[in-house]
Amino acid sequence: MFVVMQLEDIWKKNEDYLFDEIFKTADKKDGRVVGVRHFTANTCTCKICQAHR
Ligand SMILES: [Zn+2]
């Protein structure tokens, strides 16, 4: 779960530019990011959860 832990770290530090870099290179299918997922409450508004809606 290295990737997940790394993402958590970036979120905590609010390093948006780094997050965008990772998000950009994540697997995409039909415009949705399928390679990165964030498992949390349905109300989460982070970029990953928004992309999965
Ligand atoms: Zn989220």
PDB file of the backbone (N, CA, C, O) and the ligand in Angstrom, with CONECT records:
HET     ZN  A 101       1
ATOM      1  N   MET A   1       0.839  -1.203   0.000  1.00  0.00           N
ATOM      2  CA  MET A   1       0.000   0.000   0.000  1.00  0.00           C
ATOM      3  C   MET A   1       0.873   1.252   0.000  1.00  0.00           C
ATOM      4  O   MET A   1       0.506   2.265   0.596  1.00  0.00           O
ATOM      5  N   PHE A   2       1.995   1.190  -0.648  1.00  0.00           N
ATOM      6  CA  PHE A   2       2.923   2.327  -0.660  1.00  0.00           C
ATOM      7  C   PHE A   2       2.270   3.569  -1.261  1.00  0.00           C
ATOM      8  O   PHE A   2       2.383   4.669  -0.719  1.00  0.00           O
ATOM      9  N   VAL A   3       1.593   3.377  -2.375  1.00  0.00           N
ATOM     10  CA  VAL A   3       1.008   4.528  -3.081  1.00  0.00           C
ATOM     11  C   VAL A   3      -0.009   5.224  -2.192  1.00  0.00           C
ATOM     12  O   VAL A   3      -0.039   6.452  -2.115  1.00  0.00           O
ATOM     13  N   VAL A   4      -0.839   4.440  -1.526  1.00  0.00           N
ATOM     14  CA  VAL A   4      -1.868   5.021  -0.673  1.00  0.00           C
ATOM     15  C   VAL A   4      -1.237   5.838   0.444  1.00  0.00           C
ATOM     16  O   VAL A   4      -1.677   6.948   0.744  1.00  0.00           O
ATOM     17  N   MET A   5      -0.210   5.281   1.050  1.00  0.00           N
ATOM     18  CA  MET A   5       0.436   5.987   2.153  1.00  0.00           C
ATOM     19  C   MET A   5       1.068   7.282   1.660  1.00  0.00           C
ATOM     20  O   MET A   5       1.024   8.307   2.341  1.00  0.00           O
ATOM     21  N   GLN A   6       1.648   7.224   0.482  1.00  0.00           N
ATOM     22  CA  GLN A   6       2.270   8.417  -0.070  1.00  0.00           C
ATOM     23  C   GLN A   6       1.223   9.500  -0.326  1.00  0.00           C
ATOM     24  O   GLN A   6       1.472  10.679  -0.074  1.00  0.00           O
ATOM     25  N   LEU A   7       0.073   9.106  -0.819  1.00  0.00           N
ATOM     26  CA  LEU A   7      -0.984  10.068  -1.081  1.00  0.00           C
ATOM     27  C   LEU A   7      -1.480  10.695   0.213  1.00  0.00           C
ATOM     28  O   LEU A   7      -1.715  11.901   0.283  1.00  0.00           O
ATOM     29  N   GLU A   8      -1.634   9.864   1.233  1.00  0.00           N
ATOM     30  CA  GLU A   8      -2.080  10.387   2.533  1.00  0.00           C
ATOM     31  C   GLU A   8      -1.124  11.475   3.011  1.00  0.00           C
ATOM     32  O   GLU A   8      -1.536  12.512   3.531  1.00  0.00           O
ATOM     33  N   ASP A   9       0.156  11.206   2.820  1.00  0.00           N
ATOM     34  CA  ASP A   9       1.182  12.140   3.255  1.00  0.00           C
ATOM     35  C   ASP A   9       1.041  13.470   2.525  1.00  0.00           C
ATOM     36  O   ASP A   9       1.148  14.540   3.125  1.00  0.00           O
ATOM     37  N   ILE A  10       0.803  13.385   1.233  1.00  0.00           N
ATOM     38  CA  ILE A  10       0.673  14.593   0.427  1.00  0.00           C
ATOM     39  C   ILE A  10      -0.560  15.376   0.852  1.00  0.00           C
ATOM     40  O   ILE A  10      -0.527  16.604   0.928  1.00  0.00           O
ATOM     41  N   TRP A  11      -1.651  14.663   1.130  1.00  0.00           N
ATOM     42  CA  TRP A  11      -2.868  15.337   1.572  1.00  0.00           C
ATOM     43  C   TRP A  11      -2.628  16.094   2.866  1.00  0.00           C
ATOM     44  O   TRP A  11      -3.036  17.245   3.024  1.00  0.00           O
ATOM     45  N   LYS A  12      -1.955  15.416   3.783  1.00  0.00           N
ATOM     46  CA  LYS A  12      -1.718  16.035   5.090  1.00  0.00           C
ATOM     47  C   LYS A  12      -0.885  17.296   4.953  1.00  0.00           C
ATOM     48  O   LYS A  12      -1.109  18.275   5.665  1.00  0.00           O
ATOM     49  N   LYS A  13       0.069  17.274   4.045  1.00  0.00           N
ATOM     50  CA  LYS A  13       0.940  18.431   3.867  1.00  0.00           C
ATOM     51  C   LYS A  13       0.335  19.456   2.922  1.00  0.00           C
ATOM     52  O   LYS A  13       0.878  20.544   2.730  1.00  0.00           O
ATOM     53  N   ASN A  14      -0.798  19.091   2.337  1.00  0.00           N
ATOM     54  CA  ASN A  14      -1.476  20.006   1.424  1.00  0.00           C
ATOM     55  C   ASN A  14      -0.622  20.357   0.225  1.00  0.00           C
ATOM     56  O   ASN A  14      -0.651  21.485  -0.267  1.00  0.00           O
ATOM     57  N   GLU A  15       0.138  19.383  -0.239  1.00  0.00           N
ATOM     58  CA  GLU A  15       0.997  19.646  -1.385  1.00  0.00           C
ATOM     59  C   GLU A  15       0.221  19.351  -2.656  1.00  0.00           C
ATOM     60  O   GLU A  15       0.343  18.282  -3.254  1.00  0.00           O
ATOM     61  N   ASP A  16      -0.566  20.314  -3.043  1.00  0.00           N
ATOM     62  CA  ASP A  16      -1.478  20.136  -4.169  1.00  0.00           C
ATOM     63  C   ASP A  16      -0.745  19.900  -5.486  1.00  0.00           C
ATOM     64  O   ASP A  16      -1.188  19.111  -6.320  1.00  0.00           O
ATOM     65  N   TYR A  17       0.348  20.571  -5.659  1.00  0.00           N
ATOM     66  CA  TYR A  17       1.050  20.423  -6.939  1.00  0.00           C
ATOM     67  C   TYR A  17       1.576  19.003  -7.097  1.00  0.00           C
ATOM     68  O   TYR A  17       1.577  18.447  -8.196  1.00  0.00           O
ATOM     69  N   LEU A  18       2.024  18.420  -5.982  1.00  0.00           N
ATOM     70  CA  LEU A  18       2.498  17.038  -6.030  1.00  0.00           C
ATOM     71  C   LEU A  18       1.338  16.097  -6.302  1.00  0.00           C
ATOM     72  O   LEU A  18       1.450  15.147  -7.076  1.00  0.00           O
ATOM     73  N   PHE A  19       0.234  16.381  -5.653  1.00  0.00           N
ATOM     74  CA  PHE A  19      -0.953  15.566  -5.834  1.00  0.00           C
ATOM     75  C   PHE A  19      -1.374  15.567  -7.295  1.00  0.00           C
ATOM     76  O   PHE A  19      -1.712  14.524  -7.855  1.00  0.00           O
ATOM     77  N   ASP A  20      -1.352  16.737  -7.905  1.00  0.00           N
ATOM     78  CA  ASP A  20      -1.747  16.860  -9.303  1.00  0.00           C
ATOM     79  C   ASP A  20      -0.833  16.046 -10.202  1.00  0.00           C
ATOM     80  O   ASP A  20      -1.286  15.440 -11.173  1.00  0.00           O
ATOM     81  N   GLU A  21       0.456  16.031  -9.878  1.00  0.00           N
ATOM     82  CA  GLU A  21       1.405  15.261 -10.678  1.00  0.00           C
ATOM     83  C   GLU A  21       1.042  13.779 -10.656  1.00  0.00           C
ATOM     84  O   GLU A  21       1.050  13.113 -11.691  1.00  0.00           O
ATOM     85  N   ILE A  22       0.725  13.277  -9.476  1.00  0.00           N
ATOM     86  CA  ILE A  22       0.365  11.869  -9.342  1.00  0.00           C
ATOM     87  C   ILE A  22      -0.958  11.596 -10.036  1.00  0.00           C
ATOM     88  O   ILE A  22      -1.122  10.595 -10.733  1.00  0.00           O
ATOM     89  N   PHE A  23      -1.880  12.496  -9.833  1.00  0.00           N
ATOM     90  CA  PHE A  23      -3.216  12.313 -10.393  1.00  0.00           C
ATOM     91  C   PHE A  23      -3.151  12.299 -11.914  1.00  0.00           C
ATOM     92  O   PHE A  23      -3.859  11.529 -12.563  1.00  0.00           O
ATOM     93  N   LYS A  24      -2.312  13.139 -12.475  1.00  0.00           N
ATOM     94  CA  LYS A  24      -2.173  13.240 -13.921  1.00  0.00           C
ATOM     95  C   LYS A  24      -1.694  11.929 -14.535  1.00  0.00           C
ATOM     96  O   LYS A  24      -2.102  11.550 -15.633  1.00  0.00           O
ATOM     97  N   THR A  25      -0.820  11.247 -13.802  1.00  0.00           N
ATOM     98  CA  THR A  25      -0.210  10.043 -14.350  1.00  0.00           C
ATOM     99  C   THR A  25      -0.965   8.782 -13.959  1.00  0.00           C
ATOM    100  O   THR A  25      -0.587   7.681 -14.359  1.00  0.00           O
ATOM    101  N   ALA A  26      -2.028   8.936 -13.183  1.00  0.00           N
ATOM    102  CA  ALA A  26      -2.810   7.775 -12.792  1.00  0.00           C
ATOM    103  C   ALA A  26      -3.545   7.196 -13.997  1.00  0.00           C
ATOM    104  O   ALA A  26      -3.826   7.902 -14.965  1.00  0.00           O
ATOM    105  N   ASP A  27      -3.846   5.931 -13.927  1.00  0.00           N
ATOM    106  CA  ASP A  27      -4.559   5.285 -15.022  1.00  0.00           C
ATOM    107  C   ASP A  27      -5.914   5.936 -15.234  1.00  0.00           C
ATOM    108  O   ASP A  27      -6.651   6.216 -14.288  1.00  0.00           O
ATOM    109  N   LYS A  28      -6.219   6.169 -16.499  1.00  0.00           N
ATOM    110  CA  LYS A  28      -7.496   6.786 -16.791  1.00  0.00           C
ATOM    111  C   LYS A  28      -8.260   5.957 -17.811  1.00  0.00           C
ATOM    112  O   LYS A  28      -7.677   5.353 -18.711  1.00  0.00           O
ATOM    113  N   LYS A  29      -9.547   5.944 -17.651  1.00  0.00           N
ATOM    114  CA  LYS A  29     -10.406   5.230 -18.592  1.00  0.00           C
ATOM    115  C   LYS A  29     -11.667   6.055 -18.772  1.00  0.00           C
ATOM    116  O   LYS A  29     -12.371   6.353 -17.807  1.00  0.00           O
ATOM    117  N   ASP A  30     -11.943   6.416 -20.002  1.00  0.00           N
ATOM    118  CA  ASP A  30     -13.133   7.223 -20.301  1.00  0.00           C
ATOM    119  C   ASP A  30     -13.179   8.486 -19.457  1.00  0.00           C
ATOM    120  O   ASP A  30     -14.245   8.904 -19.003  1.00  0.00           O
ATOM    121  N   GLY A  31     -12.018   9.089 -19.250  1.00  0.00           N
ATOM    122  CA  GLY A  31     -11.974  10.361 -18.533  1.00  0.00           C
ATOM    123  C   GLY A  31     -12.023  10.242 -17.027  1.00  0.00           C
ATOM    124  O   GLY A  31     -11.938  11.245 -16.318  1.00  0.00           O
ATOM    125  N   ARG A  32     -12.161   9.013 -16.528  1.00  0.00           N
ATOM    126  CA  ARG A  32     -12.194   8.857 -15.069  1.00  0.00           C
ATOM    127  C   ARG A  32     -10.893   8.211 -14.608  1.00  0.00           C
ATOM    128  O   ARG A  32     -10.351   7.335 -15.282  1.00  0.00           O
ATOM    129  N   VAL A  33     -10.416   8.636 -13.493  1.00  0.00           N
ATOM    130  CA  VAL A  33      -9.188   8.066 -12.955  1.00  0.00           C
ATOM    131  C   VAL A  33      -9.532   6.762 -12.256  1.00  0.00           C
ATOM    132  O   VAL A  33     -10.233   6.754 -11.244  1.00  0.00           O
ATOM    133  N   VAL A  34      -9.036   5.669 -12.799  1.00  0.00           N
ATOM    134  CA  VAL A  34      -9.365   4.374 -12.221  1.00  0.00           C
ATOM    135  C   VAL A  34      -8.196   3.776 -11.451  1.00  0.00           C
ATOM    136  O   VAL A  34      -8.354   2.786 -10.736  1.00  0.00           O
ATOM    137  N   GLY A  35      -7.014   4.387 -11.602  1.00  0.00           N
ATOM    138  CA  GLY A  35      -5.830   3.825 -10.954  1.00  0.00           C
ATOM    139  C   GLY A  35      -5.650   4.302  -9.524  1.00  0.00           C
ATOM    140  O   GLY A  35      -4.897   3.710  -8.751  1.00  0.00           O
ATOM    141  N   VAL A  36      -6.342   5.373  -9.180  1.00  0.00           N
ATOM    142  CA  VAL A  36      -6.212   5.922  -7.835  1.00  0.00           C
ATOM    143  C   VAL A  36      -7.587   5.960  -7.185  1.00  0.00           C
ATOM    144  O   VAL A  36      -8.548   6.464  -7.765  1.00  0.00           O
ATOM    145  N   ARG A  37      -7.667   5.430  -5.998  1.00  0.00           N
ATOM    146  CA  ARG A  37      -8.942   5.466  -5.288  1.00  0.00           C
ATOM    147  C   ARG A  37      -8.717   5.880  -3.854  1.00  0.00           C
ATOM    148  O   ARG A  37      -7.671   5.609  -3.264  1.00  0.00           O
ATOM    149  N   HIS A  38      -9.689   6.524  -3.320  1.00  0.00           N
ATOM    150  CA  HIS A  38      -9.611   6.988  -1.947  1.00  0.00           C
ATOM    151  C   HIS A  38     -10.825   6.440  -1.217  1.00  0.00           C
ATOM    152  O   HIS A  38     -11.962   6.832  -1.482  1.00  0.00           O
ATOM    153  N   PHE A  39     -10.567   5.544  -0.313  1.00  0.00           N
ATOM    154  CA  PHE A  39     -11.674   4.897   0.378  1.00  0.00           C
ATOM    155  C   PHE A  39     -11.960   5.606   1.694  1.00  0.00           C
ATOM    156  O   PHE A  39     -11.236   5.458   2.679  1.00  0.00           O
ATOM    157  N   THR A  40     -13.017   6.365   1.678  1.00  0.00           N
ATOM    158  CA  THR A  40     -13.379   7.110   2.876  1.00  0.00           C
ATOM    159  C   THR A  40     -14.871   7.414   2.831  1.00  0.00           C
ATOM    160  O   THR A  40     -15.613   6.743   2.113  1.00  0.00           O
ATOM    161  N   ALA A  41     -15.312   8.387   3.562  1.00  0.00           N
ATOM    162  CA  ALA A  41     -16.737   8.705   3.610  1.00  0.00           C
ATOM    163  C   ALA A  41     -17.230   9.190   2.255  1.00  0.00           C
ATOM    164  O   ALA A  41     -16.466   9.760   1.476  1.00  0.00           O
ATOM    165  N   ASN A  42     -18.505   8.962   1.978  1.00  0.00           N
ATOM    166  CA  ASN A  42     -19.097   9.394   0.716  1.00  0.00           C
ATOM    167  C   ASN A  42     -19.076  10.907   0.571  1.00  0.00           C
ATOM    168  O   ASN A  42     -19.208  11.438  -0.532  1.00  0.00           O
ATOM    169  N   THR A  43     -18.914  11.579   1.666  1.00  0.00           N
ATOM    170  CA  THR A  43     -18.973  13.035   1.631  1.00  0.00           C
ATOM    171  C   THR A  43     -17.614  13.653   1.336  1.00  0.00           C
ATOM    172  O   THR A  43     -17.493  14.875   1.240  1.00  0.00           O
ATOM    173  N   CYS A  44     -16.605  12.827   1.194  1.00  0.00           N
ATOM    174  CA  CYS A  44     -15.268  13.346   0.930  1.00  0.00           C
ATOM    175  C   CYS A  44     -15.265  14.127  -0.380  1.00  0.00           C
ATOM    176  O   CYS A  44     -15.851  13.689  -1.370  1.00  0.00           O
ATOM    177  N   THR A  45     -14.617  15.262  -0.382  1.00  0.00           N
ATOM    178  CA  THR A  45     -14.617  16.118  -1.572  1.00  0.00           C
ATOM    179  C   THR A  45     -13.227  16.253  -2.184  1.00  0.00           C
ATOM    180  O   THR A  45     -12.978  17.182  -2.952  1.00  0.00           O
ATOM    181  N   CYS A  46     -12.329  15.342  -1.857  1.00  0.00           N
ATOM    182  CA  CYS A  46     -10.998  15.430  -2.458  1.00  0.00           C
ATOM    183  C   CYS A  46     -11.080  15.118  -3.949  1.00  0.00           C
ATOM    184  O   CYS A  46     -12.102  14.636  -4.436  1.00  0.00           O
ATOM    185  N   LYS A  47     -10.014  15.393  -4.653  1.00  0.00           N
ATOM    186  CA  LYS A  47     -10.019  15.265  -6.108  1.00  0.00           C
ATOM    187  C   LYS A  47     -10.288  13.842  -6.566  1.00  0.00           C
ATOM    188  O   LYS A  47     -10.958  13.629  -7.577  1.00  0.00           O
ATOM    189  N   ILE A  48      -9.784  12.890  -5.846  1.00  0.00           N
ATOM    190  CA  ILE A  48      -9.974  11.505  -6.245  1.00  0.00           C
ATOM    191  C   ILE A  48     -11.442  11.123  -6.165  1.00  0.00           C
ATOM    192  O   ILE A  48     -11.999  10.554  -7.104  1.00  0.00           O
ATOM    193  N   CYS A  49     -12.061  11.440  -5.042  1.00  0.00           N
ATOM    194  CA  CYS A  49     -13.471  11.068  -4.854  1.00  0.00           C
ATOM    195  C   CYS A  49     -14.356  11.817  -5.853  1.00  0.00           C
ATOM    196  O   CYS A  49     -15.326  11.256  -6.362  1.00  0.00           O
ATOM    197  N   GLN A  50     -14.031  13.064  -6.130  1.00  0.00           N
ATOM    198  CA  GLN A  50     -14.798  13.822  -7.113  1.00  0.00           C
ATOM    199  C   GLN A  50     -14.705  13.157  -8.478  1.00  0.00           C
ATOM    200  O   GLN A  50     -15.696  13.085  -9.206  1.00  0.00           O
ATOM    201  N   ALA A  51     -13.530  12.676  -8.823  1.00  0.00           N
ATOM    202  CA  ALA A  51     -13.318  12.064 -10.134  1.00  0.00           C
ATOM    203  C   ALA A  51     -14.076  10.764 -10.275  1.00  0.00           C
ATOM    204  O   ALA A  51     -14.339  10.326 -11.394  1.00  0.00           O
ATOM    205  N   HIS A  52     -14.428  10.145  -9.185  1.00  0.00           N
ATOM    206  CA  HIS A  52     -15.128   8.867  -9.244  1.00  0.00           C
ATOM    207  C   HIS A  52     -16.641   9.024  -9.202  1.00  0.00           C
ATOM    208  O   HIS A  52     -17.389   8.047  -9.222  1.00  0.00           O
ATOM    209  N   ARG A  53     -17.068  10.270  -9.144  1.00  0.00           N
ATOM    210  CA  ARG A  53     -18.510  10.470  -9.115  1.00  0.00           C
ATOM    211  C   ARG A  53     -19.090  10.668 -10.495  1.00  0.00           C
ATOM    212  O   ARG A  53     -20.299  10.849 -10.636  1.00  0.00           O
TER     213      ARG A  53
HETATM  214 ZN    ZN A 101     -11.445  11.430  -0.982  1.00  0.00          ZN2+
END
